Amino acid sequence: MKLILRKITNEFIKSVTFKKFELYKVFIDELNTIEKPAAAYLVTENEKINSCELAKLKLTLEKLNIKFHHIYSCNRETVLSGKALKITSTLINLRDLKNELDIFPSYQKNDIFHKGTVRSGDRISSNGDLFIMGDVNPGAIISANNNVYVWGKLMGIAFAGENGNKNASIASLCLNPLQLRICKIVAIGPKKKSNHQYPEVAILKEKKIIIKPYLLDKNFK
């Protein structure tokens, strides 16, 4: 599910993704940094969220000067819970939910594609996946809420899963980073340059970042 933040004038600010409803609390500090006042839209599929949980979220948002504006859900109980709290709530099927998200143009544009070298001092971040067609030089920092893909040499710093996504990954044709971070786990790059002739991917496993061969035909979409 996603919590989408927009300005009162309807301009997109950002979106945060979480798998379980209570995990939205991870992003509270992050929400403190956005421009206020703002409006929040909760977009869920089949998650059942009760009125007590929604009330806590509503109160938290109000303290941050964020209005709980709308709920879009495929779950009837979630919608009824929202209406009980006087939050505008819409029951919608899964197919129509995806179509309805066209009202959030930035929701469809969370992924960022960058073509060219990312040079020292450059920073690129994405609310979704980040695709780099080129090298990431030492001193450059790239980050994404979800996955990072570098179609070139990754020699700078890369963060994936900034929204708490433990399933996020960092993949590159040549993985020689200064530093990797997935979720809150940090790993320093190897001192020796890799001589591998195949792409590699960094993933989180048992609270450690591990690197393994990346099977493009199986995982790359």
Backbone as CSV, one residue per row, in Angstrom:
resi,resn,N_x,N_y,N_z,CA_x,CA_y,CA_z,C_x,C_y,C_z
1,MET,0.852,-1.184,0.000,0.000,0.000,0.000,0.887,1.232,0.000
2,LYS,0.293,2.368,-0.366,1.051,3.611,-0.470,0.330,4.743,0.237
3,LEU,1.137,5.616,0.817,0.635,6.872,1.339,1.202,7.962,0.438
4,ILE,0.316,8.621,-0.301,0.737,9.620,-1.285,0.492,11.009,-0.711
5,LEU,1.525,11.836,-0.695,1.438,13.176,-0.140,1.419,14.204,-1.261
6,ARG,0.458,15.123,-1.162,0.349,16.198,-2.141,0.184,17.528,-1.412
7,LYS,0.576,18.604,-2.084,0.313,19.929,-1.541,-1.185,20.196,-1.599
8,ILE,-1.631,21.174,-0.843,-3.044,21.550,-0.862,-3.446,21.987,-2.269
9,THR,-2.480,22.492,-3.038,-2.745,22.902,-4.425,-2.720,21.713,-5.376
10,ASN,-2.604,20.502,-4.823,-2.667,19.245,-5.565,-1.351,18.837,-6.236
11,GLU,-0.270,19.555,-6.023,1.021,19.167,-6.585,1.599,18.006,-5.782
12,PHE,2.182,17.069,-6.496,2.761,15.892,-5.853,3.961,16.282,-4.993
13,ILE,4.059,15.699,-3.788,5.232,15.888,-2.932,6.069,14.614,-2.924
14,LYS,5.479,13.530,-2.452,6.184,12.251,-2.458,5.206,11.131,-2.107
15,SER,5.660,9.892,-2.243,4.862,8.749,-1.806,5.760,7.814,-1.017
16,VAL,5.166,7.133,-0.051,5.907,6.154,0.738,5.168,4.824,0.653
17,THR,5.921,3.752,0.569,5.356,2.416,0.390,5.603,1.583,1.638
18,PHE,4.617,0.800,2.049,4.808,-0.104,3.177,3.928,-1.327,2.975
19,LYS,4.404,-2.480,3.452,3.684,-3.725,3.218,2.605,-3.981,4.265
20,LYS,2.894,-3.600,5.507,1.915,-3.787,6.570,1.499,-2.415,7.083
21,PHE,0.232,-2.288,7.444,-0.289,-0.971,7.770,0.486,-0.297,8.899
22,GLU,0.827,-1.057,9.933,1.490,-0.436,11.070,2.896,0.074,10.728
23,LEU,3.443,-0.360,9.616,4.797,0.053,9.242,4.861,1.493,8.756
24,TYR,3.698,2.143,8.599,3.741,3.549,8.188,4.497,4.379,9.229
25,LYS,4.568,3.904,10.460,5.224,4.653,11.536,6.711,4.866,11.244
26,VAL,7.281,4.005,10.425,8.689,4.137,10.064,8.939,5.463,9.358
27,PHE,7.920,6.011,8.692,8.114,7.184,7.851,7.741,8.500,8.539
28,ILE,7.347,8.440,9.807,6.880,9.653,10.473,7.943,10.740,10.497
29,ASP,9.177,10.381,10.830,10.256,11.376,10.841,10.459,11.979,9.456
30,GLU,10.313,11.128,8.434,10.465,11.599,7.057,9.359,12.584,6.694
31,LEU,8.143,12.332,7.174,7.023,13.215,6.874,7.195,14.573,7.541
32,ASN,7.978,14.619,8.598,8.252,15.886,9.272,8.986,16.867,8.367
33,THR,9.689,16.324,7.356,10.539,17.172,6.520,9.818,17.752,5.306
34,ILE,8.582,17.301,5.024,7.922,17.765,3.813,7.265,19.128,4.042
35,GLU,6.995,19.801,2.942,6.376,21.125,3.004,4.937,21.012,3.493
36,LYS,4.559,21.861,4.429,3.208,21.861,4.998,2.497,23.167,4.602
37,PRO,1.147,23.179,4.617,0.263,22.035,4.864,0.241,21.084,3.669
38,ALA,-0.263,19.867,3.910,-0.290,18.868,2.837,-1.527,17.991,3.008
39,ALA,-1.771,17.171,1.988,-2.893,16.234,2.022,-2.368,14.827,1.757
40,ALA,-2.950,13.837,2.423,-2.502,12.447,2.291,-3.600,11.588,1.679
41,TYR,-3.203,10.720,0.764,-4.107,9.768,0.117,-3.575,8.362,0.420
42,LEU,-4.395,7.523,1.032,-3.998,6.146,1.314,-4.544,5.245,0.210
43,VAL,-3.669,4.519,-0.464,-4.050,3.637,-1.565,-3.713,2.201,-1.173
44,THR,-4.736,1.354,-1.033,-4.512,-0.029,-0.625,-5.226,-0.963,-1.600
45,GLU,-4.879,-2.230,-1.510,-5.584,-3.219,-2.324,-6.562,-3.986,-1.427
46,ASN,-6.137,-5.138,-0.898,-7.078,-5.960,-0.129,-6.828,-5.938,1.372
47,GLU,-5.985,-5.013,1.838,-5.684,-4.943,3.263,-6.907,-4.495,4.062
48,LYS,-7.216,-5.219,5.140,-8.311,-4.821,6.023,-7.750,-3.946,7.129
49,ILE,-8.168,-2.680,7.161,-7.670,-1.731,8.152,-8.855,-1.258,8.977
50,ASN,-8.778,-1.418,10.289,-9.918,-1.051,11.126,-9.902,0.433,11.482
51,SER,-11.006,0.884,12.070,-11.157,2.309,12.357,-10.167,2.792,13.410
52,CYS,-9.780,1.912,14.335,-8.812,2.292,15.362,-7.457,2.613,14.730
53,GLU,-7.037,1.754,13.792,-5.761,1.977,13.106,-5.797,3.262,12.275
54,LEU,-6.909,3.461,11.567,-7.039,4.667,10.743,-7.091,5.926,11.608
55,ALA,-7.729,5.805,12.776,-7.815,6.959,13.677,-6.427,7.370,14.158
56,LYS,-5.590,6.384,14.447,-4.222,6.678,14.886,-3.444,7.372,13.776
57,LEU,-3.616,6.890,12.543,-2.928,7.514,11.416,-3.437,8.937,11.211
58,LYS,-4.745,9.104,11.278,-5.341,10.425,11.088,-4.813,11.419,12.124
59,LEU,-4.736,10.980,13.387,-4.237,11.844,14.457,-2.770,12.185,14.237
60,THR,-1.991,11.200,13.822,-0.566,11.423,13.559,-0.371,12.445,12.450
61,LEU,-1.159,12.302,11.376,-1.050,13.231,10.251,-1.477,14.639,10.667
62,GLU,-2.536,14.737,11.451,-3.011,16.051,11.892,-1.948,16.775,12.711
63,LYS,-1.208,16.030,13.533,-0.138,16.628,14.330,0.976,17.177,13.437
64,LEU,1.087,16.598,12.230,2.116,17.036,11.277,1.569,18.065,10.288
65,ASN,0.326,18.524,10.538,-0.340,19.473,9.640,-0.574,18.876,8.255
66,ILE,-0.956,17.587,8.248,-1.280,16.876,7.009,-2.722,16.378,7.123
67,LYS,-3.556,16.752,6.184,-4.950,16.321,6.198,-5.080,14.935,5.555
68,PHE,-5.787,14.033,6.251,-6.074,12.708,5.691,-7.219,12.902,4.698
69,HIS,-6.884,12.986,3.422,-7.832,13.464,2.418,-8.723,12.372,1.845
70,HIS,-8.164,11.194,1.534,-8.941,10.194,0.796,-8.336,8.805,0.991
71,ILE,-9.191,7.795,0.961,-8.769,6.392,0.974,-9.318,5.718,-0.281
72,TYR,-8.456,5.020,-1.017,-8.875,4.186,-2.145,-8.533,2.750,-1.771
73,SER,-9.525,1.864,-1.738,-9.273,0.494,-1.304,-10.190,-0.494,-2.009
74,CYS,-9.710,-1.740,-2.125,-10.524,-2.827,-2.659,-11.253,-3.563,-1.524
75,ASN,-10.952,-3.173,-0.268,-11.523,-3.858,0.873,-12.693,-3.058,1.464
76,ARG,-13.855,-3.704,1.538,-15.064,-3.008,1.988,-14.930,-2.521,3.435
77,GLU,-14.354,-3.358,4.316,-14.248,-2.973,5.724,-13.332,-1.766,5.903
78,THR,-12.271,-1.693,5.108,-11.370,-0.545,5.179,-12.109,0.729,4.795
79,VAL,-12.913,0.642,3.740,-13.683,1.799,3.285,-14.702,2.218,4.337
80,LEU,-15.404,1.245,4.939,-16.389,1.561,5.976,-15.717,2.188,7.197
81,SER,-14.513,1.699,7.527,-13.775,2.266,8.656,-13.416,3.719,8.383
82,GLY,-13.002,3.984,7.141,-12.657,5.349,6.764,-13.865,6.277,6.836
83,LYS,-14.999,5.811,6.337,-16.217,6.635,6.342,-16.693,6.908,7.768
84,ALA,-16.479,5.933,8.660,-16.880,6.115,10.057,-16.101,7.251,10.705
85,LEU,-14.900,7.494,10.199,-14.048,8.569,10.721,-14.183,9.841,9.887
86,LYS,-15.179,9.848,8.985,-15.445,10.997,8.119,-14.260,11.301,7.201
87,ILE,-13.573,10.224,6.779,-12.527,10.335,5.763,-13.156,9.892,4.445
88,THR,-13.075,10.696,3.418,-13.622,10.323,2.114,-12.976,9.013,1.676
89,SER,-13.787,7.995,1.428,-13.266,6.654,1.132,-14.005,6.061,-0.057
90,THR,-13.255,5.464,-0.965,-13.835,4.920,-2.193,-13.518,3.438,-2.316
91,LEU,-14.577,2.609,-2.459,-14.411,1.184,-2.702,-14.251,0.973,-4.202
92,ILE,-13.210,0.270,-4.596,-12.901,0.152,-6.017,-12.245,-1.197,-6.273
93,ASN,-12.521,-1.815,-7.426,-11.895,-3.109,-7.688,-10.447,-2.904,-8.138
94,LEU,-9.681,-3.998,-8.129,-8.243,-3.896,-8.354,-7.908,-3.292,-9.710
95,ARG,-8.618,-3.720,-10.749,-8.334,-3.196,-12.091,-8.615,-1.704,-12.159
96,ASP,-9.769,-1.305,-11.606,-10.127,0.104,-11.639,-9.236,0.941,-10.716
97,LEU,-8.738,0.289,-9.658,-7.833,1.000,-8.753,-6.602,1.471,-9.510
98,LYS,-6.057,0.600,-10.339,-4.867,0.966,-11.116,-5.194,2.063,-12.121
99,ASN,-6.379,1.994,-12.705,-6.788,3.048,-13.641,-7.032,4.363,-12.913
100,GLU,-7.618,4.259,-11.728,-7.949,5.452,-10.954,-6.695,6.212,-10.540
101,LEU,-5.577,5.478,-10.445,-4.332,6.113,-10.016,-3.805,7.103,-11.043
102,ASP,-4.458,7.188,-12.185,-4.087,8.207,-13.160,-4.302,9.605,-12.609
103,ILE,-5.142,9.714,-11.553,-5.332,11.028,-10.937,-4.091,11.430,-10.153
104,PHE,-3.195,10.455,-9.947,-1.921,10.738,-9.305,-0.824,10.543,-10.348
105,PRO,-0.616,11.481,-11.267,0.360,11.272,-12.327,1.740,10.920,-11.817
106,SER,2.124,11.461,-10.672,3.451,11.175,-10.153,3.549,9.755,-9.606
107,TYR,2.410,9.163,-9.269,2.412,7.777,-8.815,2.951,6.884,-9.925
108,GLN,2.598,7.204,-11.157,3.063,6.417,-12.284,4.486,6.796,-12.695
109,LYS,4.999,7.906,-12.151,6.308,8.395,-12.548,7.314,8.334,-11.408
110,ASN,7.071,7.412,-10.464,7.996,7.278,-9.351,9.360,6.801,-9.817
111,ASP,9.379,5.906,-10.816,10.638,5.398,-11.331,11.362,6.494,-12.108
112,ILE,12.667,6.515,-11.970,13.475,7.515,-12.673,14.495,6.812,-13.548
113,PHE,14.609,7.282,-14.788,15.609,6.771,-15.721,16.594,7.902,-16.034
114,HIS,17.884,7.637,-15.823,18.927,8.632,-16.101,19.897,8.053,-17.113
115,LYS,20.121,8.786,-18.188,21.061,8.356,-19.207,22.308,9.227,-19.149
116,GLY,23.459,8.584,-18.976,24.715,9.323,-18.905,25.450,9.055,-17.599
117,THR,26.688,9.499,-17.538,27.518,9.295,-16.352,27.026,10.142,-15.186
118,VAL,26.994,9.535,-13.995,26.695,10.276,-12.772,28.042,10.617,-12.144
119,ARG,28.405,11.884,-12.163,29.751,12.305,-11.779,29.869,12.605,-10.284
120,SER,31.110,12.704,-9.819,31.383,13.010,-8.421,30.651,14.279,-8.000
121,GLY,29.954,14.211,-6.881,29.174,15.348,-6.398,27.725,15.326,-6.828
122,ASP,27.390,14.514,-7.848,26.007,14.404,-8.312,25.205,13.523,-7.361
123,ARG,23.928,13.838,-7.225,23.008,13.037,-6.428,21.732,12.815,-7.232
124,ILE,21.287,11.567,-7.313,20.035,11.250,-7.997,19.236,10.330,-7.086
125,SER,17.963,10.662,-6.885,17.119,9.829,-6.028,15.783,9.569,-6.713
126,SER,15.121,8.492,-6.312,13.851,8.098,-6.916,12.897,7.614,-5.840
127,ASN,11.596,7.953,-6.002,10.576,7.439,-5.099,10.220,5.990,-5.409
128,GLY,10.614,5.512,-6.584,10.368,4.123,-6.969,11.681,3.427,-7.241
129,ASP,11.824,2.863,-8.460,13.089,2.288,-8.902,13.931,3.372,-9.559
130,LEU,15.250,3.167,-9.552,16.165,4.084,-10.221,16.972,3.307,-11.250
131,PHE,16.924,3.771,-12.505,17.660,3.134,-13.590,18.727,4.112,-14.087
132,ILE,19.973,3.685,-14.078,21.076,4.499,-14.574,21.668,3.818,-15.802
133,MET,21.607,4.489,-16.944,22.241,3.975,-18.155,23.581,4.699,-18.304
134,GLY,24.607,4.165,-17.623,25.914,4.801,-17.623,26.643,4.471,-16.333
135,ASP,27.823,5.052,-16.148,28.616,4.785,-14.954,28.231,5.714,-13.807
136,VAL,28.452,5.233,-12.587,28.291,6.050,-11.379,29.677,6.200,-10.767
137,ASN,30.260,7.379,-10.892,31.635,7.599,-10.480,31.785,7.709,-8.965
138,PRO,33.004,7.492,-8.442,33.257,7.709,-7.014,32.886,9.142,-6.636
139,GLY,32.230,9.304,-5.486,31.802,10.638,-5.065,30.373,10.951,-5.445
140,ALA,29.779,10.136,-6.318,28.368,10.298,-6.687,27.511,9.466,-5.741
141,ILE,26.289,9.926,-5.487,25.362,9.214,-4.604,24.045,9.000,-5.338
142,ILE,23.606,7.757,-5.399,22.318,7.447,-6.016,21.472,6.684,-4.999
143,SER,20.157,6.911,-5.034,19.302,6.264,-4.040,17.900,6.066,-4.599
144,ALA,17.187,5.103,-4.020,15.815,4.809,-4.447,15.045,4.194,-3.301
145,ASN,13.742,4.435,-3.292,12.887,3.777,-2.308,12.813,2.283,-2.573
146,ASN,12.933,1.898,-3.848,12.890,0.480,-4.199,14.268,0.017,-4.691
147,ASN,14.356,-0.369,-5.950,15.586,-0.970,-6.466,16.438,0.022,-7.242
148,VAL,17.734,-0.281,-7.296,18.685,0.510,-8.079,19.302,-0.397,-9.140
149,TYR,19.255,0.053,-10.410,19.850,-0.686,-11.517,20.851,0.228,-12.222
150,VAL,22.084,-0.226,-12.369,23.116,0.560,-13.044,23.619,-0.237,-14.243
151,TRP,23.291,0.275,-15.434,23.742,-0.374,-16.659,25.105,0.234,-17.015
152,GLY,26.092,-0.101,-16.185,27.441,0.449,-16.306,28.202,0.108,-15.042
153,LYS,29.211,0.902,-14.721,30.028,0.666,-13.538,29.477,1.450,-12.347
154,LEU,29.268,0.751,-11.256,28.842,1.410,-10.025,30.056,1.545,-9.111
155,MET,30.607,2.765,-9.042,31.811,3.007,-8.249,31.576,4.019,-7.131
156,GLY,30.362,4.582,-7.086,30.032,5.556,-6.053,29.290,4.919,-4.895
157,ILE,28.350,5.660,-4.352,27.554,5.202,-3.216,26.115,4.963,-3.675
158,ALA,25.547,3.826,-3.308,24.184,3.491,-3.730,23.351,3.039,-2.545
159,PHE,22.149,3.627,-2.425,21.196,3.249,-1.393,19.950,2.682,-2.064
160,ALA,19.441,1.566,-1.572,18.162,1.003,-2.036,17.286,0.726,-0.826
161,GLY,15.987,0.712,-1.045,15.072,0.443,0.054,15.046,1.540,1.089
162,GLU,15.142,2.788,0.636,15.161,3.908,1.590,13.842,4.052,2.348
163,ASN,12.790,3.462,1.806,11.480,3.520,2.476,11.278,2.348,3.437
164,GLY,12.336,1.570,3.677,12.238,0.425,4.577,11.997,-0.889,3.870
165,ASN,12.065,-0.898,2.539,11.836,-2.108,1.754,13.039,-3.047,1.855
166,LYS,12.910,-4.102,2.643,14.018,-5.040,2.845,14.244,-5.938,1.636
167,ASN,13.306,-5.943,0.701,13.453,-6.760,-0.503,14.100,-5.986,-1.647
168,ALA,14.485,-4.747,-1.397,15.131,-3.929,-2.431,16.508,-4.490,-2.759
169,SER,17.000,-4.145,-3.945,18.308,-4.655,-4.374,19.053,-3.585,-5.171
170,ILE,20.354,-3.819,-5.328,21.216,-2.925,-6.114,21.960,-3.783,-7.125
171,ALA,21.732,-3.541,-8.401,22.343,-4.353,-9.451,23.184,-3.486,-10.376
172,SER,24.257,-4.077,-10.901,25.136,-3.334,-11.803,25.897,-4.298,-12.705
173,LEU,26.270,-3.788,-13.892,27.108,-4.589,-14.783,28.484,-4.782,-14.178
174,CYS,28.938,-3.794,-13.396,30.237,-3.863,-12.724,30.064,-3.247,-11.341
175,LEU,30.016,-4.084,-10.329,29.681,-3.634,-8.979,30.954,-3.420,-8.156
176,ASN,31.446,-2.177,-8.134,32.623,-1.813,-7.349,32.342,-0.532,-6.552
177,PRO,31.357,-0.557,-5.672,30.917,0.665,-4.993,31.838,1.068,-3.839
178,LEU,31.769,2.347,-3.484,32.423,2.799,-2.260,31.607,2.333,-1.054
179,GLN,30.270,2.384,-1.225,29.391,1.977,-0.131,28.040,1.572,-0.690
180,LEU,27.437,0.567,-0.070,26.082,0.139,-0.394,25.239,0.223,0.865
181,ARG,23.962,0.585,0.679,23.034,0.522,1.810,21.702,0.001,1.307
182,ILE,21.181,-1.002,1.992,19.846,-1.517,1.699,19.049,-1.440,2.989
183,CYS,17.924,-0.724,2.919,17.153,-0.441,4.123,18.078,0.299,5.085
184,LYS,18.377,-0.241,6.254,19.269,0.440,7.194,20.619,-0.261,7.334
185,ILE,20.843,-1.266,6.506,22.089,-2.041,6.577,23.117,-1.441,5.611
186,VAL,24.324,-1.222,6.100,25.376,-0.583,5.309,26.526,-1.561,5.100
187,ALA,27.107,-1.526,3.904,28.278,-2.344,3.594,29.285,-1.496,2.830
188,ILE,30.558,-1.650,3.169,31.634,-0.956,2.471,32.053,-1.784,1.261
189,GLY,32.331,-1.135,0.152,32.731,-1.837,-1.061,34.072,-2.531,-0.908
190,PRO,34.340,-3.532,-1.738,35.607,-4.274,-1.667,36.794,-3.392,-2.055
191,LYS,37.949,-3.658,-1.422,39.155,-2.885,-1.732,39.681,-3.228,-3.118
192,LYS,39.561,-4.499,-3.496,40.028,-4.926,-4.805,38.904,-4.838,-5.823
193,LYS,39.222,-4.379,-7.004,38.224,-4.289,-8.063,37.844,-5.676,-8.563
194,SER,36.557,-5.828,-8.824,36.070,-7.108,-9.320,36.464,-7.312,-10.778
195,ASN,36.854,-8.542,-11.106,37.182,-8.891,-12.492,36.082,-9.734,-13.131
196,HIS,34.926,-9.782,-12.483,33.825,-10.595,-12.997,33.340,-10.063,-14.338
197,GLN,32.995,-10.973,-15.220,32.501,-10.611,-16.544,30.983,-10.770,-16.621
198,TYR,30.314,-10.642,-15.494,28.863,-10.785,-15.470,28.284,-9.778,-14.474
199,PRO,27.027,-9.406,-14.655,26.382,-8.473,-13.719,26.249,-9.097,-12.333
200,GLU,26.194,-8.232,-11.318,26.012,-8.709,-9.951,24.895,-7.909,-9.291
201,VAL,24.345,-8.488,-8.239,23.273,-7.813,-7.512,23.542,-7.934,-6.011
202,ALA,23.290,-6.856,-5.299,23.416,-6.859,-3.838,22.024,-6.945,-3.240
203,ILE,21.831,-7.869,-2.313,20.542,-8.047,-1.657,20.756,-8.159,-0.151
204,LEU,19.670,-8.056,0.577,19.730,-8.177,2.036,19.340,-9.595,2.423
205,LYS,20.202,-10.239,3.204,19.921,-11.602,3.652,20.426,-11.759,5.077
206,GLU,19.506,-12.079,5.962,19.838,-12.275,7.385,20.591,-11.072,7.937
207,LYS,20.058,-9.882,7.641,20.593,-8.607,8.140,22.014,-8.317,7.654
208,LYS,22.371,-8.934,6.539,23.670,-8.660,5.913,23.466,-8.432,4.425
209,ILE,24.303,-7.591,3.838,24.261,-7.375,2.392,25.182,-8.379,1.733
210,ILE,24.624,-9.162,0.836,25.438,-10.127,0.096,25.371,-9.798,-1.392
211,ILE,26.409,-10.194,-2.112,26.483,-9.944,-3.555,26.533,-11.281,-4.284
212,LYS,25.727,-11.390,-5.342,25.689,-12.635,-6.101,25.501,-12.314,-7.581
213,PRO,25.731,-13.275,-8.458,25.516,-13.040,-9.895,24.067,-12.648,-10.159
214,TYR,23.878,-11.760,-11.120,22.535,-11.254,-11.445,22.062,-11.895,-12.733
215,LEU,20.977,-12.669,-12.650,20.442,-13.360,-13.811,19.459,-12.461,-14.527
216,LEU,19.934,-11.760,-15.549,19.118,-10.760,-16.222,17.863,-11.344,-16.832
217,ASP,17.981,-12.522,-17.449,16.824,-13.080,-18.145,15.739,-13.496,-17.166
218,LYS,16.101,-13.609,-15.896,15.138,-14.076,-14.911,14.544,-12.940,-14.086
219,ASN,15.368,-11.898,-13.843,14.938,-10.867,-12.896,14.737,-9.507,-13.497
220,PHE,15.416,-9.215,-14.579,15.370,-7.839,-15.089,14.107,-7.623,-15.869
221,LYS,13.333,-6.618,-15.499,12.057,-6.338,-16.168,12.051,-4.897,-16.616
